[in-house]
Amino acid sequence: MDFDLTDIQRQLQSMVTAFMEKECPPAVIRSYDEADRYPTEIYEKMAAAGWFGLPLPVAWGGTEGTAMDLALMFETIAKHWMALAAIYHTAAVFPLSILHFGTAEQHERYLRDMAEGKARFAFGLTEPGAGSDAGAVKTTAVQHGDEFVLNGAKVFTSGADVADWIILVVRTNLAMRGSSGLSVVLVDARAPGIQIRAIPKLGIKGLSTCEVFLDDVRVPVENLLGGADQGWKVVMQTLELERLSVAARCTGGCQAVLEDAVRYANERKQFGQHIGKFRAIQHIIADMEIAVQASRLLTYRLAWMIDKGLPCALEASVAKVYTAEAYNRVATMGVQVLGGYGYTMEYAMQRHFRDAKLYEIGGGTSQIQRGLIAKAIGL
Ligand SMILES: Cc1cc2nc3c(=O)[nH]c(=O)nc-3n(C[C@H](O)[C@H](O)[C@H](O)COP(=O)(O)OP(=O)(O)OC[C@H]3O[C@@H](n4cnc5c(N)ncnc54)[C@H](O)[C@@H]3O)c2cc1C
């Protein structure tokens, strides 16, 4: 394995860092976070910078970035602003299923808009009764002529309230159970019969996660993605890329906490000396560095395997569960290093404490990942 970054990858990191420092200084991030407001203005600047086309072929306005490039992008955005990295995921990763499973007409219809940030996407798999048991999807799509009629309800569909299209997992074969008989359809988020309600939540402020109610929603059959009853393979591929994205985001989050903690420990004085001189604080921060390095290695290995086309479901689960838990541990340690100030809303540390928790839950909980890991190693 060779994790040496190319000159272009280093330029990508510098370019994203410069963008984040210019467009998203701490006061800007704080204002969106406090208002829990979607950062439309920043999204448009990301689109103008061409970021959403990173993983797309040149033919669709993309730059043919690798999984490693994507990982670097996520890590660098997340280091500055975790919620913006989650928004980047909805724009640059969710719609990749159209590239991989779509028809020529679907490529034509959606991919250029994706690259230019003109179409926003959400991914609706989870339902009130289908969380970890994702194959228990009950939302139905029944074909009438050249349309599907959708009925049901989704929950936790991130970004549905700002999306143009929801990539929706539905049951097309009512006789089949579990992951068989599911399909994926591209649903116009403003179609008649759809109601969307954002659910207030703890962190990742600015990107809402929503309930989506579907009442006789009509969707043209040409919006089927990946074939009738073939939806599970679309879901699996979407989740594998989500695990890379989560691992990279958590690595960036760990790095941000580490840097804040080191800065603070070198400034704050108690008992006549910088708290960074106390061995107890040094060991906490040393543990953060260990978590950063291990997270980065697992993330880059996963990206490297995806780029090589190697099967990596096991490595994706390992990277996801490890980095998510590392970010949670590191965020807790970060609050501890800042003492009472870490617990206030005046410092950014509390944001990591709130944001980190999502990653032990979304995209498959840590318990589910451990189950997948155990199965993959023969248990
Ligand atoms: C902020 C946020 C954003 C999200 N965004 C999206 C999105 O964009 N699209 C989307 O489709 N979904 C999204 N999700 C949903 C997310 O993927 C689910 O919340 C997650 O898969 C868990 O499902 P659940 O919440 O129903 O929990 P449950 O499945 O009810 O789990 C509850 C608890 O039981 C445990 N558990 C369940 N089954 C088992 C088992 N077999 N073995 C051991 N333990 C088990 C779980 O680990 C967990 O601790 C999002 C969730 C959140 C919180």
Residues whose N, C-alpha, C, O or C-beta is under 5 A from the ligand:
A	BS01	LIG	F123 G124 L125 T126 G131 S132 D133 V155 F156 T157 S158 T209 L358 I361 G362 G363 G364 T365 Q367 I368
